[in-house]
Amino acid sequence: QAQLVESGGGLVQAGGSLNLSCTASGRIYRVNDMGWYRLAPGKQRELVATITSEGRTNYADSVKGRFTISRENAKNTVALQMNSLKPDDTAVYYCFAGVILLGNGAYTAWGQGTQVTVSS
């Protein structure tokens, strides 16, 4: 099995920035698409951003122009740079990755979640 470990969450004032990082480890042969979901109280789970192994990106309308997703393939790491943060961005952020294991097993791995809190 593969594991995804997240870091970078915290408390920030509105207008500030945070950078989230997520690294996949284990007996991994390949990491395909990676991305971030977020879950906030009273809201549906939202797909925030995705990035393919080629670097193609996609964003939710709610974060477009403020967030940037990137990856370092050699490290099996995906990052989410969050700028101009708003209180509505407050949520637990979960990274995910499509993983192919050395034994040819394939599945979607999930991070443990990291809390982002934006004060008004």
N, C-alpha and C positions, 0 to 999 in steps of 0.2 A: 504494500500500500504506500501511497504518497501522502505527505502532509504539507499543508500550507500554513505558514506562520506569518501573522500580520503585526505591524507596528506602526507607530506614528500618530495615533489618535490622541485626543486631548481636549482641553478647554481653550477656546479662543474667542476674542471679541468680534462682533460683526465688522466685516471689512477686512479681517485678518486672513491669514493663510495657514494651511497645514499640508504636509506631504505624507501620504500613507504609502507603506511598502509591504509587499507580500512575496515571500520566497517559497517555492516548492522544493521539497527534498524527498529522498527515498530512492528506490531502485527505478529511476525514471529513464526511459528511452527517449521520449519526446514530450514536449509541452506544446499543445496547439493553442487554440484561442484562450485568452485570459480576460478577466474583467472584474467589475465591482458591482455588487448590489448594495442597497441600503434599506433598512427597516426602521421606521419611526413610529411611535405610538399614534394610533388613530389613522394611519395611512397604509395603503397597500405597499407591498414590497416593490421597489423600483429598481429597474436595471439602469445603473448610472452611466457606465461606459464599458466598452469592449475594445480589444485590440487583437488582431490576428498575428500569427507568427511572422507575417510579412510587414507588419507595422500599420496595417489599415485600421483606422479608428472609427468609432461611432459613439455618440453621446445622447443622453436624454435631453429634451428641450429645456428642462429646468436647470441644467448645469452648463449648457452649451455657451462657450465663450468665457467661462470662468474656470472650468476644470480641464486638466490635460492628463491623459493616460499615456504611459510609456512603458517600455519593457527592455530588459537586458537579457537577451536570450542565453548568453553564456552562463548567467547566474540563475536562470529560471525565475526571474524576478519581474514583477509588475508593480508600477508605482502610480499613484494618483495625486497629482499636484492640484490642490484646491485653493483658489484665490477668490477674493471678494466674497467671503463666506457670509451667509445669511442665517438667521435663526432657523429658517425652514430647512436648512441643511443638517440640522441636528438629527442624528440617527446612529444606529450601529451599522457599520460598513463591513461587508463580507466580500472577500475576494474569492474567485473561483478560477479553475483552470481545467481544460481538457487534457488529461494525462494518459499517455501510453506507457505502460510499465515494461521493464526488460523482458518479462515473461509474456509479453503481448496482450496483457490485460489492459482494458481501456475503461475509463470512467471519468466523471466530473468530481474533482476534489474541491473542498471548501475550506476556507480559513475559519479561525475561531471567532472572528468578529472583533472590531475595535470601535470604541465609543468616540464619536465626534460630537462635541457640544459647543454651540455657538450662542453666546450671550448677546442680548440686544443692547 
